[in-house]
Each structure stands twice: as C-alpha cells, then as structure tokens.
C-alpha cells in the first residue's frame, strides 16, 4: 500500500490576526497533476508556501513523504516554482541552473549535464548561454520550470505557472507538465480553469482559507450519471432544451450560459449519448461548435447543485 505524498492535518495559518488557512485536512497520492484553485486571497499561495517550507504553519501538522516541509530528506525530492520567481540578470541561464544543481549536491560535471537535460526538457537548448534579459516572458517562465525539474523531483509545486503568458507559451508549458507527469506529481495553483481541466484529475478548492472537501476528486467516471457539454452556435435555447430533454436516457438539460447546454444522462439507459445528440443536432439543422464529455471544471466547482 502506497503512503500519501502529502498529509495535512488541522493546518492553520494566521497573518497578523487574519486567518489565511483554517483547519485544512487532506491527503494526496502520487499520480496525475492536481489543481489548486480559489479566488484571490483564498490561501492558495500560503498553502504552497507552507508545503515548500517557506512558511511555518501557526498550528497543525504537514508531512511530505513522511517528513516536515524543508527537511533535508526532501532535498531533490520536492521542488517549487513561486509565481514571482525571478532569474538573476547578471548570469547566463546555464550558470544559474548549474548553481541550483550544485546546491542539491551534484558535482560540477553532473550539474552541467543536468542543466543541459532540463533545458532540453523545456526545448530551450539555444538559450544556454543567454542572460535573462535576452529572453521573452514565455522563455523565462520555461527556464524557471527547468530549474524546478532539476534532480528529477517526485513532487513539484507550481504557483500560477502560466500567468501572463500568451496562448502559444501556455500550450508549451502545458505540454511540459503533461510530459513530465509520468514520473513527477505536480500541484498547480492557477486561475485558468481551462488549463487545469485539461491537465488535472483532482482539484483542491480553497474559499476564504477553508478547503471544500467535496472537490477533492472531480472524476465522474465511476458515476452512473454522466454529463456532456454542448457548445452551440446561435440557437433557439428553449427548443434545443426541449428536444434534448426528449432523448431517451436524458435526465436533465441545463443552459448555464448563452449557447451552452449541459446534458445529464443515465449511462446504463443510453451508453451512446454523444451519437444521439449528434443525430438530434443534424435532424434539426442546428450548428454546433463543440461537444465534450463531462462538465467544464467551472461547472464542477462553482455550480454543484
């Protein structure tokens, strides 16, 4: 039986009398990336800072691989990328990565090889001898991620890794995380629910410093009730809802926003609901943009009724 990689019990943190985290309890196992979401001020950065060993909790216990955050046993095993991480403008990318690798106990030769490996992981071999000032914002973020990959850690904590990036850079960062996640567990704090929806199977939702326990797992695959989200072009909403509701096996159809419909259905009664929906769309000559299995992450987290 595998032990959890993270255990938090009755975790609390208070800043100058203000509660940032209140009675946080959870356990996480190694595996697919885990999302951490919540509004500004919800306590996400505070939680990541405690897990990283940058802050000590006011009360409660935290264990990573059975050790307290910051323990020497976690060197090379746990890595973190703060949201506002900055590169030193005076040194080349290779010099900085070699320095970080040496801090983990690697020899100079090993550190040089490791710097080359992580830059290759983020497709930035050409930036080896550049200084940070010569890099775009997206390239600098990828270098920061490369730094977090040094030593092949088993757990990486990322605070807003795609904040401020253009769509191409966001796609690149997502691909890096997806590629590395077979060997490393990522915890990703982000406001970008679309990205987390593509990457994560589990979500932690913080609201005013309180963890919402029902959102620890958002995997719907074990439930008899399934969902399909349908994005339509301009359409007669009431007519669409009525005709979708008439399909055998459909339990409920909701229209949470313009031209979007979420169909809840019984998998046992209608295992091929996607085909039934497409036939209904074709018969009625409607135009659609996208049909996807499940609900969007936004719906899962904030419209749970």
Secondary structure, 3 states (H helix, E strand, C coil): CCCCCEEEEEEEEEECCEEEEEEEEEEECCCCCEEEECCCCCCHHHHHHHHHCCCCCCEEEEEECCECCCCHHHCCCEEEECCCCCCCCCCEHHHHHHHHHHHCCCCHHHHHHHHHHHHHHCCCHHHCCCEHHHCCHHHHHHHHHHHHHCCCCCEEEEECCCCCCCHHHHHHHHHHHHHHCCCCEEEEECCCHHHHHHHCCEEEEEECCEECHHHCECCCCCCCEEEEEEEECCCCHHHHHHHHHCCCCEEEEEEEECCEEEEEEECCCCCCHHHHHHHHHHHCCCCEEEEEECCCHHHHHHCCC
